[in-house]
């Protein structure tokens, strides 16, 4: 039996406060991708974040989609 993928979404954009997740321009959210496990999502998140390291108001996040789809996971 294979483990089922635990989908993760990585996206980012400009936020109003670097310590929060209030995205200010939803029309320009950057979707990095959907990944089958946290390790791959984290790698993508680090890469996207590193490209924008000089802009404190540009933030990327990892969303655990599998928890939204099936809260028991």
C-alpha positions as CSV (number, residue, x, y, z in Angstrom):
1,X,0.0,0.0,0.0
2,X,1.4,3.4,-1.0
3,X,1.1,6.4,1.2
4,X,-1.4,8.9,-0.3
5,X,0.1,12.3,-1.2
6,X,-0.5,15.1,1.3
7,X,-1.0,18.0,-1.0
8,X,0.6,21.4,-0.2
9,X,0.1,24.7,-2.0
10,X,2.9,27.3,-2.1
11,X,2.0,30.9,-3.0
12,X,3.0,34.4,-2.1
13,X,2.6,38.1,-2.6
14,X,2.7,41.5,-1.0
15,X,1.6,41.7,2.6
16,X,0.6,44.6,4.7
17,X,2.8,43.5,7.7
18,X,5.8,41.1,7.3
19,X,4.7,39.2,10.4
20,X,1.2,38.6,9.1
21,X,-0.5,37.0,6.2
22,X,-2.8,39.8,5.1
23,X,-2.1,39.8,1.4
24,X,-2.8,43.3,-0.1
25,X,-3.0,42.6,-3.8
26,X,-4.9,39.4,-4.5
27,X,-4.8,40.1,-8.2
28,X,-1.1,39.6,-8.2
29,X,-0.7,36.5,-6.0
30,X,2.1,34.3,-7.3
31,X,1.2,30.6,-7.3
32,X,4.4,28.6,-7.0
33,X,2.7,25.2,-7.2
34,X,1.1,22.2,-5.5
35,X,3.3,19.6,-4.1
36,X,2.7,16.0,-2.9
37,X,4.6,16.3,0.4
38,X,5.9,18.9,2.7
39,X,9.5,18.4,1.9
40,X,9.0,19.3,-1.8
41,X,6.7,22.2,-0.8
42,X,9.3,23.5,1.6
43,X,12.0,23.4,-1.1
44,X,9.8,25.4,-3.4
45,X,8.9,27.9,-0.6
46,X,12.6,28.4,0.2
47,X,13.4,29.0,-3.5
48,X,10.6,31.5,-4.0
49,X,11.3,33.3,-0.7
50,X,15.0,33.6,-1.5
51,X,14.3,35.3,-4.8
52,X,12.4,38.0,-2.9
53,X,14.7,38.2,0.2
54,X,15.3,41.9,-0.2
55,X,11.6,42.8,-0.1
56,X,10.3,42.4,3.5
57,X,6.7,42.9,2.4
58,X,6.8,40.0,-0.1
59,X,6.0,36.8,1.5
60,X,5.5,33.1,0.5
61,X,3.5,30.5,2.5
62,X,2.9,26.8,2.5
63,X,-0.8,25.8,2.9
64,X,-1.5,22.2,3.9
65,X,-4.3,21.5,1.4
66,X,-4.7,18.0,2.6
67,X,-5.9,19.4,6.0
68,X,-8.6,21.4,4.3
69,X,-9.7,18.5,2.1
70,X,-9.5,15.9,4.9
71,X,-9.1,17.4,8.4
72,X,-8.3,13.9,9.8
73,X,-4.9,13.8,8.0
